[in-house]
Amino acid sequence: MDDFEKHFEILRVYYTDFPDEPKSERRLLILGLHLLRLLAVNKTRAYHMELERIAVTDQDNMYIKDVVQLERYNMEGSYHKMLQARSKVPSSHYVPLMEMLLETVRREVFRCAMGAYESLSVDGARRLLMFENNDDLKKFIQAEKEARGEEMQGWDLVGEEYTFVHQTSREGTLLPFMTIINDNLKYSNELQRIV
């Protein structure tokens, strides 16, 4: 992927600095692949910056429009629609990047599930993480646990449910509202004296 990025930056100069030159017939395909790559590596800000650089007329092209739709599905949390879109890519060149995007989404859902659930059935986890069977789910969870090492707590299989470790005390996360209000009032009084 690093090579793709490097070569795309070279092409960008051609696409932007020489507008009078004839446009490549693969230009929009390459722009669409670049946008999809940015989504697949979870660089959402860079994706939106790149999308702003693309002319509005070009954004109606299938190579660009399909990637924009994928980003919308991702932001909505409509992951099943992303799975369906995987079989309807506008070019076979999109398939490896779609697989990368699916893995990125899985990792984000995996990370967020620990905070959102106290426990999750094996079947529910399989559907949530978009796997066809439980063996693939177990392999994925094991690989993620190994990759995260010591910091990984949760996703412990107890019977037919995955359980998650939650803090029993939320005291450490509460903001000291009274202290903040008192400090702001003191600052306000000081400002009035100065003025």
Secondary structure, 3 states (H helix, E strand, C coil): CHHHHHHHHHHHHHHHHCCCCCCCCCHHHHHHHHHHHHHHCCCHHHHHHHHHHCCCCHHHCHHHHHHHHHHHHHHHCCHHHHHHHHCCCCCHHHHHHHHHHHHHHHHHHHHHHHHHCCEEEHHHHHHHCCCCCHHHHHHHHHHHHHHHHHHCCCCEEECCEEECCCCCCCHHHCCCHHHHHHHHHHHHHHHHHHC
